[in-house]
Amino acid sequence: MALRAALRPKCAFLGLLQSSGSHGRVSTVLVSQMRNNTTAPKIKVDFNQSTGVAVLSMQSPPVNSLSLDFLTELCINLEKLEMDKACRGLIITSTQPKVFSAGLDIMEMYGKSPERCGEFWRAVQEMWLKIYGSNMVTIAAINGSSPAGGCLLGLTCDYRIMADNPRYTIGLNETLLGIVAPFWFKDTMVNTVGHRNTEMALELGLLYSPSEALKIGLVDKLVPQDQLLTTATETMTKWLAIPDHARQITKSMMRKPTIDKLTSNREADIQNFVSFITKDSIQKSLRMYLEMLKKRKA
Ligand code: CO8
């Protein structure tokens, strides 16, 4: 019970995200910036009024890892775009060289209090709910490696285009870190590439090259890096030619059962995450993985 109470949204931003007032959103940005002690935005949005398409660029060096601050800013921007009737399409990409997103920020899961872990996990859920359930057409322009949460971010979109560079990898590699992809990560992957591919990918923590990812349907198209945004824009035009209401109802019909599964188990999912991630054995696995990352670099 105490843990449950501790995991209720404590963070000002999450309470504010649930309210629809624009003042709430402005305050939230300030809270996030103060915590991070920086004013450099981690997200850039270019909205083209005439096409109704926004390009959201992740610009958090070095690897766009999904920290609580990053997720806060991302969710605020997503909510703003979702509420803007003029915005019909969203392209998500990265300004970082070679990396789309390195997934969840491992430092958010290592050596943190249960309260902080709970707050972080709620923000991860929020990101997924906002994109997977979006009324906008969402296209991921994956211009670099995209492991774990980075792959999930791509999978939540309607369509994925990846830069055809054999040095990039994509996949849900959680088991390599000694952790387990939660059921809604798994469900999102099953909905995209089917049960068998997901079973192998998740058990082995497979990271696919772009051509392997295309083969199993983890991404929909490969293009040279310099054609990524043009192709995403052309693809968006095709999707936007479908009447919004018919496409949106169809999308909801396909995704609602998966979304409902998380929304009706949200608190339990947070508790599961917190009790799992704070275990000594899991903390040890994360420490070893972090050391491996550093060593690989040296
Ligand atoms: N979180 C925090 N820091 C990271 C992360 C990350 N996910 N990834 C990389 N970094 C850091 C590195 O440690 C390094 O730090 P420093 O400069 O201080 O040494 C810096 O970012 C740059 O990293 P690299 O030198 O490795 O950069 P490269 O361009 O060579 O490679 C990669 C980029 C391919 C993204 C590489 O960094 C990589 O493979 N990173 C690890 C990615 C990963 O495994 N992510 C998994 C995160 S877990 C997740 O998303 C889902 C968890 C679900 C939880 C379920 C629990 C129940």
Boltz pocket constraint, residues with backbone or C-beta under 6 A from the ligand:
constraints:
  - pocket:
      binder: B
      contacts: [[A, 62], [A, 63], [A, 65], [A, 97], [A, 98], [A, 99], [A, 101], [A, 102], [A, 103], [A, 104], [A, 105], [A, 106], [A, 107], [A, 145], [A, 147], [A, 148], [A, 149], [A, 150], [A, 173], [A, 174], [A, 177], [A, 179], [A, 180], [A, 181], [A, 182], [A, 272], [A, 273], [A, 276], [A, 277], [A, 290], [A, 293], [A, 294], [A, 297]]
      max_distance: 6.0
